[in-house]
Amino acid sequence: MRVLIVKNYEELSVKAAEEVAELIKRKPICVLGLATGGTPVGMYKELARMHQSEGLDFSGVATFNLDEYYGLDGSHPHSYRCFMDANLVDGTNINRENMFIPNGKVAIKDVEAHCAEYEEKIKEAGGIDLQVLGIGGDGHIAFNEPGASLASRTRLVALNEQTIKDNARFFASAEEVPVYAISMGVGTILEARELLVLANGEKKADIVAKALEGPLSSSVVASVIQLHPKVTVILDEEAAGKLSRANFYKFAASMEGQVRLKLF
């Protein structure tokens, strides 16, 4: 696991965008798995800037979002489709036909088939090259709440009280937050070729330490990243505040920089 600790959220956003941009430049026809929430917003804005100012080309990029609130139409201002439009798509040349997000308004009788179809579309696209992840306050990734099966696939899930409370900041009140979502499963996420995990702020320090250095447990679903062979974690100083091996991670990152300088 590659852990990069940066000074603040701004540096985190720039570094994360550089990781995504490096893939796009190396593999122009690629598949990105995208996350929503507050943490990746800065990364998306930096990617849009790279497109507008540096010509970063998204025309060959396909995207699959981790999740969508069940019950919200894609045109709803709090839907994740609307989120992606506002924070990334409108500022780049991503082809909307290559942008996939679960349908939050699919009829309940059709949810299982819709989820299976979503999994099939990922396979047809060749699999996800790089999956962006945030870490929820209770350790969830996507909407895989504590106790989720570590082999789970895309499905309809119930949101727990902590998630609803955390996401209430995006709504007028907690009562407006949907209580169900369609989410990629943990097993689906682990099939991505590479994971890019982002976390910022002091409030994430405890759960980040459990995810990176604690035991593998469905109680902290994010701990499953320990099983993946290629993970980059980018944290600001506050989110890294409870890591017991923070000094080692910083040392390893500095050595990586020196090796790159010698090689290139």
C-alpha positions as a Markdown table, in Angstrom:
| # | Residue | x | y | z |
|---|---|---|---|---|
| 1 | Met | 0.0 | 0.0 | 0.0 |
| 2 | Arg | 1.4 | 3.4 | -1.1 |
| 3 | Val | 0.4 | 6.1 | 1.5 |
| 4 | Leu | 1.1 | 9.7 | 0.6 |
| 5 | Ile | 0.6 | 12.3 | 3.4 |
| 6 | Val | 0.3 | 15.9 | 2.2 |
| 7 | Lys | 0.0 | 19.2 | 4.0 |
| 8 | Asn | -3.7 | 20.1 | 3.3 |
| 9 | Tyr | -6.8 | 19.5 | 1.3 |
| 10 | Glu | -5.6 | 21.6 | -1.6 |
| 11 | Glu | -2.4 | 19.6 | -2.0 |
| 12 | Leu | -4.4 | 16.4 | -1.7 |
| 13 | Ser | -6.7 | 17.5 | -4.5 |
| 14 | Val | -3.9 | 18.4 | -6.8 |
| 15 | Lys | -1.9 | 15.1 | -6.1 |
| 16 | Ala | -5.1 | 13.0 | -6.6 |
| 17 | Ala | -5.8 | 14.8 | -9.9 |
| 18 | Glu | -2.2 | 14.1 | -11.0 |
| 19 | Glu | -2.6 | 10.4 | -10.3 |
| 20 | Val | -5.8 | 10.3 | -12.5 |
| 21 | Ala | -4.2 | 12.4 | -15.2 |
| 22 | Glu | -1.2 | 10.2 | -15.4 |
| 23 | Leu | -3.4 | 7.2 | -16.2 |
| 24 | Ile | -5.4 | 9.2 | -18.8 |
| 25 | Lys | -2.2 | 10.3 | -20.5 |
| 26 | Arg | -0.7 | 6.8 | -20.4 |
| 27 | Lys | -3.9 | 5.1 | -21.4 |
| 28 | Pro | -6.3 | 7.5 | -23.2 |
| 29 | Ile | -9.0 | 4.9 | -23.6 |
| 30 | Cys | -9.4 | 4.0 | -20.0 |
| 31 | Val | -12.2 | 3.3 | -17.4 |
| 32 | Leu | -12.4 | 5.3 | -14.2 |
| 33 | Gly | -14.5 | 4.4 | -11.2 |
| 34 | Leu | -15.7 | 7.6 | -9.6 |
| 35 | Ala | -16.8 | 8.6 | -6.1 |
| 36 | Thr | -19.0 | 11.4 | -4.8 |
| 37 | Gly | -19.1 | 13.3 | -1.5 |
| 38 | Gly | -17.1 | 16.2 | -0.3 |
| 39 | Thr | -13.6 | 14.7 | -0.5 |
| 40 | Pro | -13.1 | 14.3 | -4.3 |
| 41 | Val | -14.6 | 17.7 | -5.2 |
| 42 | Gly | -11.2 | 19.4 | -5.2 |
| 43 | Met | -9.7 | 16.6 | -7.4 |
| 44 | Tyr | -12.5 | 17.0 | -9.9 |
| 45 | Lys | -12.1 | 20.7 | -10.1 |
| 46 | Glu | -8.4 | 20.3 | -10.7 |
| 47 | Leu | -9.0 | 17.7 | -13.4 |
| 48 | Ala | -11.4 | 20.2 | -15.1 |
| 49 | Arg | -8.7 | 22.9 | -14.9 |
| 50 | Met | -6.2 | 20.5 | -16.4 |
| 51 | His | -8.6 | 19.9 | -19.3 |
| 52 | Gln | -9.3 | 23.6 | -19.9 |
| 53 | Ser | -5.7 | 24.9 | -19.3 |
| 54 | Glu | -3.5 | 22.0 | -20.3 |
| 55 | Gly | -5.6 | 20.1 | -22.8 |
| 56 | Leu | -6.1 | 16.9 | -20.7 |
| 57 | Asp | -8.3 | 14.8 | -23.0 |
| 58 | Phe | -11.2 | 12.9 | -21.5 |
| 59 | Ser | -12.8 | 11.9 | -24.9 |
| 60 | Gly | -11.7 | 8.3 | -24.6 |
| 61 | Val | -12.6 | 7.9 | -20.9 |
| 62 | Ala | -15.5 | 5.8 | -19.7 |
| 63 | Thr | -16.7 | 6.3 | -16.1 |
| 64 | Phe | -18.7 | 4.2 | -13.6 |
| 65 | Asn | -20.0 | 5.8 | -10.5 |
| 66 | Leu | -19.9 | 3.8 | -7.2 |
| 67 | Asp | -23.5 | 4.6 | -6.2 |
| 68 | Glu | -26.7 | 6.6 | -6.5 |
| 69 | Tyr | -29.4 | 7.4 | -4.0 |
| 70 | Tyr | -32.4 | 5.1 | -4.5 |
| 71 | Gly | -35.6 | 7.2 | -5.2 |
| 72 | Leu | -33.8 | 10.2 | -6.8 |
| 73 | Asp | -34.1 | 10.9 | -10.5 |
| 74 | Gly | -30.9 | 11.8 | -12.3 |
| 75 | Ser | -32.2 | 15.4 | -12.7 |
| 76 | His | -32.7 | 15.8 | -8.9 |
| 77 | Pro | -30.2 | 18.4 | -7.6 |
| 78 | His | -29.0 | 16.0 | -4.9 |
| 79 | Ser | -28.6 | 13.0 | -7.2 |
| 80 | Tyr | -25.1 | 11.8 | -7.9 |
| 81 | Arg | -25.6 | 12.2 | -11.6 |
| 82 | Cys | -26.2 | 15.9 | -11.0 |
| 83 | Phe | -23.2 | 16.0 | -8.7 |
| 84 | Met | -20.9 | 14.6 | -11.4 |
| 85 | Asp | -22.3 | 17.0 | -14.0 |
| 86 | Ala | -21.6 | 20.0 | -11.8 |
| 87 | Asn | -18.2 | 18.9 | -10.5 |
| 88 | Leu | -16.5 | 17.2 | -13.5 |
| 89 | Val | -18.5 | 16.5 | -16.6 |
| 90 | Asp | -19.5 | 20.1 | -17.4 |
| 91 | Gly | -15.9 | 21.2 | -17.2 |
| 92 | Thr | -14.4 | 18.5 | -19.4 |
| 93 | Asn | -15.0 | 16.7 | -22.7 |
| 94 | Ile | -16.2 | 13.4 | -21.2 |
| 95 | Asn | -18.6 | 11.7 | -23.6 |
| 96 | Arg | -21.9 | 11.4 | -21.7 |
| 97 | Glu | -22.6 | 8.2 | -23.5 |
| 98 | Asn | -19.6 | 6.7 | -21.8 |
| 99 | Met | -20.7 | 7.9 | -18.3 |
| 100 | Phe | -22.5 | 5.2 | -16.2 |
| 101 | Ile | -24.4 | 5.8 | -13.0 |
| 102 | Pro | -26.9 | 3.5 | -11.3 |
| 103 | Asn | -30.5 | 4.5 | -12.0 |
| 104 | Gly | -32.0 | 5.7 | -8.7 |
| 105 | Lys | -35.6 | 5.5 | -10.1 |
| 106 | Val | -35.6 | 1.9 | -11.4 |
| 107 | Ala | -38.7 | 0.1 | -10.2 |
| 108 | Ile | -38.2 | -2.0 | -7.2 |
| 109 | Lys | -39.1 | -5.2 | -9.1 |
| 110 | Asp | -36.3 | -4.4 | -11.6 |
| 111 | Val | -33.6 | -3.4 | -9.2 |
| 112 | Glu | -31.9 | -6.8 | -9.1 |
| 113 | Ala | -31.8 | -7.0 | -12.9 |
| 114 | His | -30.5 | -3.4 | -13.1 |
| 115 | Cys | -27.7 | -4.2 | -10.7 |
| 116 | Ala | -26.7 | -7.3 | -12.7 |
| 117 | Glu | -26.7 | -5.2 | -15.9 |
| 118 | Tyr | -24.4 | -2.6 | -14.2 |
| 119 | Glu | -21.9 | -5.3 | -13.4 |
| 120 | Glu | -22.1 | -6.6 | -16.9 |
| 121 | Lys | -21.5 | -3.1 | -18.4 |
| 122 | Ile | -18.3 | -2.8 | -16.3 |
| 123 | Lys | -17.1 | -6.2 | -17.7 |
| 124 | Glu | -18.0 | -5.1 | -21.3 |
| 125 | Ala | -15.9 | -2.0 | -20.8 |
| 126 | Gly | -12.9 | -4.1 | -19.9 |
| 127 | Gly | -13.1 | -3.6 | -16.1 |
| 128 | Ile | -12.2 | -0.5 | -14.1 |
| 129 | Asp | -8.6 | 0.7 | -14.4 |
| 130 | Leu | -8.6 | 3.1 | -11.5 |
| 131 | Gln | -11.3 | 3.3 | -8.8 |
| 132 | Val | -11.5 | 6.5 | -6.7 |
| 133 | Leu | -12.7 | 5.9 | -3.1 |
| 134 | Gly | -13.5 | 8.1 | -0.1 |
| 135 | Ile | -13.9 | 6.7 | 3.4 |
| 136 | Gly | -17.1 | 7.3 | 5.3 |
| 137 | Gly | -17.1 | 8.3 | 8.9 |
| 138 | Asp | -18.1 | 4.7 | 9.8 |
| 139 | Gly | -15.6 | 3.2 | 7.5 |
| 140 | His | -17.9 | 2.6 | 4.5 |
| 141 | Ile | -16.7 | 2.7 | 0.9 |
| 142 | Ala | -19.3 | 3.4 | -1.7 |
| 143 | Phe | -22.5 | 2.7 | 0.3 |
| 144 | Asn | -21.1 | -0.6 | 1.8 |
| 145 | Glu | -22.0 | 0.0 | 5.4 |
| 146 | Pro | -20.5 | -1.8 | 8.4 |
| 147 | Gly | -21.3 | -5.4 | 8.2 |
| 148 | Ala | -21.5 | -5.5 | 4.4 |
| 149 | Ser | -20.2 | -8.7 | 2.8 |
| 150 | Leu | -16.6 | -8.3 | 1.6 |
| 151 | Ala | -17.6 | -10.3 | -1.5 |
| 152 | Ser | -20.7 | -8.2 | -2.2 |
| 153 | Arg | -21.8 | -7.1 | -5.7 |
| 154 | Thr | -23.8 | -4.1 | -7.0 |
| 155 | Arg | -27.1 | -4.1 | -5.1 |
| 156 | Leu | -29.8 | -2.1 | -3.2 |
| 157 | Val | -28.6 | -1.2 | 0.3 |
| 158 | Ala | -30.0 | 0.5 | 3.3 |
| 159 | Leu | -28.0 | 3.4 | 4.7 |
| 160 | Asn | -27.2 | 3.5 | 8.4 |
| 161 | Glu | -27.9 | 6.3 | 10.8 |
| 162 | Gln | -24.3 | 7.7 | 10.7 |
| 163 | Thr | -24.3 | 7.9 | 6.9 |
| 164 | Ile | -27.6 | 9.7 | 6.8 |
| 165 | Lys | -26.4 | 12.1 | 9.5 |
| 166 | Asp | -23.1 | 12.8 | 7.6 |
| 167 | Asn | -24.8 | 13.3 | 4.3 |
| 168 | Ala | -27.5 | 15.6 | 5.7 |
| 169 | Arg | -25.1 | 18.5 | 5.1 |
| 170 | Phe | -25.9 | 18.2 | 1.4 |
| 171 | Phe | -29.6 | 18.4 | 2.0 |
| 172 | Ala | -31.9 | 20.9 | 3.7 |
| 173 | Ser | -32.3 | 18.4 | 6.6 |
| 174 | Ala | -31.6 | 14.8 | 7.6 |
| 175 | Glu | -35.2 | 13.9 | 6.9 |
| 176 | Glu | -34.6 | 14.6 | 3.2 |
| 177 | Val | -31.7 | 12.2 | 2.9 |
| 178 | Pro | -32.8 | 8.9 | 1.1 |
| 179 | Val | -32.5 | 5.9 | 3.3 |
| 180 | Tyr | -31.6 | 3.5 | 0.4 |
| 181 | Ala | -29.0 | 3.5 | -2.4 |
| 182 | Ile | -27.8 | 1.4 | -5.2 |
| 183 | Ser | -24.1 | 0.7 | -4.6 |
| 184 | Met | -21.3 | -1.2 | -6.1 |
| 185 | Gly | -20.3 | -4.1 | -3.9 |
| 186 | Val | -17.0 | -4.6 | -2.1 |
| 187 | Gly | -16.2 | -7.5 | -4.4 |
| 188 | Thr | -16.8 | -5.3 | -7.4 |
| 189 | Ile | -14.5 | -2.5 | -6.1 |
| 190 | Leu | -11.7 | -5.0 | -5.4 |
| 191 | Glu | -11.7 | -6.1 | -9.1 |
| 192 | Ala | -10.5 | -2.6 | -10.2 |
| 193 | Arg | -6.9 | -2.8 | -11.3 |
| 194 | Glu | -5.9 | 0.1 | -9.0 |
| 195 | Leu | -7.5 | 1.9 | -6.1 |
| 196 | Leu | -7.0 | 5.6 | -5.3 |
| 197 | Val | -8.3 | 6.3 | -1.7 |
| 198 | Leu | -8.7 | 9.9 | -0.4 |
| 199 | Ala | -9.4 | 11.2 | 3.1 |
| 200 | Asn | -9.0 | 14.6 | 4.7 |
| 201 | Gly | -9.7 | 16.3 | 8.0 |
| 202 | Glu | -9.3 | 15.4 | 11.6 |
| 203 | Lys | -12.7 | 13.8 | 11.8 |
| 204 | Lys | -11.4 | 11.0 | 9.6 |
| 205 | Ala | -8.3 | 10.3 | 11.5 |
| 206 | Asp | -9.6 | 7.5 | 13.7 |
| 207 | Ile | -11.3 | 5.6 | 10.9 |
| 208 | Val | -8.4 | 6.0 | 8.5 |
| 209 | Ala | -6.1 | 4.5 | 11.1 |
| 210 | Lys | -8.5 | 1.5 | 11.5 |
| 211 | Ala | -8.8 | 1.1 | 7.7 |
| 212 | Leu | -5.0 | 1.2 | 7.0 |
| 213 | Glu | -3.5 | -0.3 | 10.1 |
| 214 | Gly | -6.3 | -2.1 | 11.9 |
| 215 | Pro | -7.5 | -5.7 | 11.4 |
| 216 | Leu | -9.4 | -6.7 | 8.3 |
| 217 | Ser | -13.1 | -6.5 | 9.3 |
| 218 | Ser | -16.5 | -6.0 | 7.9 |
| 219 | Ser | -17.1 | -3.6 | 10.8 |
| 220 | Val | -14.7 | -1.3 | 9.0 |
| 221 | Val | -15.4 | -2.0 | 5.4 |
| 222 | Ala | -12.6 | 0.3 | 4.2 |
| 223 | Ser | -10.0 | -2.1 | 5.7 |
| 224 | Val | -10.6 | -4.3 | 2.7 |
| 225 | Ile | -8.2 | -2.1 | 0.7 |
| 226 | Gln | -5.5 | -4.0 | 2.6 |
| 227 | Leu | -6.2 | -6.9 | 0.3 |
| 228 | His | -5.7 | -5.1 | -2.9 |
| 229 | Pro | -2.4 | -5.4 | -4.7 |
| 230 | Lys | -2.2 | -1.8 | -5.9 |
| 231 | Val | -3.5 | 0.9 | -3.7 |
| 232 | Thr | -2.5 | 4.6 | -3.4 |
| 233 | Val | -3.9 | 6.4 | -0.3 |
| 234 | Ile | -3.6 | 10.2 | -0.2 |
| 235 | Leu | -4.2 | 11.9 | 3.2 |
| 236 | Asp | -3.8 | 15.4 | 4.5 |
| 237 | Glu | -1.9 | 15.8 | 7.8 |
| 238 | Glu | -5.1 | 15.9 | 9.9 |
| 239 | Ala | -6.5 | 12.6 | 8.4 |
| 240 | Ala | -3.1 | 11.0 | 9.0 |
| 241 | Gly | -3.0 | 12.1 | 12.6 |
| 242 | Lys | -3.7 | 8.8 | 14.2 |
| 243 | Leu | -1.5 | 6.6 | 12.0 |
| 244 | Ser | 1.2 | 4.8 | 14.0 |
| 245 | Arg | 3.4 | 4.5 | 11.0 |
| 246 | Ala | 3.0 | 8.0 | 9.6 |
| 247 | Asn | 6.8 | 8.7 | 9.7 |
| 248 | Phe | 7.5 | 5.5 | 7.8 |
| 249 | Tyr | 4.9 | 6.4 | 5.1 |
| 250 | Lys | 6.6 | 9.8 | 4.7 |
| 251 | Phe | 10.0 | 8.2 | 4.5 |
| 252 | Ala | 8.8 | 5.7 | 1.9 |
| 253 | Ala | 7.2 | 8.5 | -0.2 |
| 254 | Ser | 10.5 | 10.6 | -0.1 |
| 255 | Met | 12.5 | 7.6 | -1.3 |
| 256 | Glu | 10.0 | 7.0 | -4.1 |
| 257 | Gly | 10.7 | 10.5 | -5.3 |
| 258 | Gln | 14.4 | 10.0 | -5.2 |
| 259 | Val | 14.2 | 6.7 | -7.1 |
| 260 | Arg | 12.1 | 8.5 | -9.8 |
| 261 | Leu | 14.6 | 11.2 | -10.1 |
| 262 | Lys | 17.4 | 8.7 | -10.6 |
| 263 | Leu | 15.4 | 6.7 | -13.2 |
| 264 | Phe | 14.1 | 9.6 | -15.2 |
